[in-house]
Amino acid sequence: MAQRKPFLLRLPPEVMEQLNRWAKDELRSVNAQIEYVLRDALRRHRRTSGDDEGSDRPMGDGGGGET
């Protein structure tokens, strides 16, 4: 596994609460949930090389047909 770099993120309390609930629903830690959301956003915007690390679950595309 590649080395991870720590990063301080300041969030409003209500955003942190929402992330906490979402992470619980997905059976992830808040840190893992943030990483998953960021990787998904990068993938969607074609910002990754396709060789993602980690064992995150794929998210359905919802049939929106976005390219």
N, C-alpha and C positions, 0 to 999 in steps of 0.2 A: 504494500500500500504506500502511496506517495506521502511524503511529509506534508502536514497541514500547517497553515500559517494562522496564528490568532488574529482576530480582527474585532475591535470594539464597535458595537452597534448600539446607538441610542434610539430608543423607540418610545412613543407615548404609551402610557399604561394601558389604554384601551386597545391599542394595536397588539401589545404583548399578551393581553388576555385573549384576544381573538386567535393569535398564533398558538397559544397554549391549548386552547380548545381544539383547534384544527389538528395540531400535532397529536393530541390524545386520540382523536377520531381515527387518525391514520396509523396509530401505534408507533409513533416516532417521538424522539426528543425534540424540543424546540429547535435546537441547533441543526439536527438532521432535517427537520421540516424546512427551515430556511434554506439549507443547502439544496434540498430537493426542488423547491420553488425556483431558486435561482438557476439551477441546471436546466429545468424545464423551460424557463423563459429564454435562456441562451440558446437552447436547442430550437425553440420555436422561431427565434430570430436569426438562426443560422450563424451563431457566434462561436460554435464549438467545432472541433475537428472530427467529431464523431467517435472519438475514443474515450468516452466518459468513464470515470472511475466510480466505484461504489455499487451498491446493490439496491438502488431505488426501484420501486415498482413503476412500470410504465403507466402513464395517465391516458385514458381514452381521449380520442380527438373529438368526440361528440358529433361526428359526421358533418362538421361545418364546411369541409372541403377547402380549408385554407391552404395556400401553397407558399 
